[in-house]
Amino acid sequence: MAKPPISAAARIIGERVRECRNNAGLNQEQLAEAAGVHWTFVSQVERGLRNINLHNLLKFADGLGVNPAKLVDGLRPPSEPD
């Protein structure tokens, strides 16, 4: 059974990374090489299983040839538990 995303924000960033990667005609291994990360990390980010840090966000954006803002625009921090 697949693990759920760690947060809505992680899920949305993953969806945006996947969309940009597909638009660029890259597979996960090609993006990983361009971004300087391991391909399994790309997979985990795309599925919302990893909390991406600023440095990796910038690496992904550079590897995708997009402005980092495209990946985070409009995102909200996770809600605090009640």
Secondary structure, DSSP 4 states (H G I P E B T S, - for coil): -PPPPS-HHHHHHHHHHHHHHHHTT--HHHHHHHHTS-HHHHHHHHTT-S---HHHHHHHHHHHTS-HHHHHTT--PPPPP-
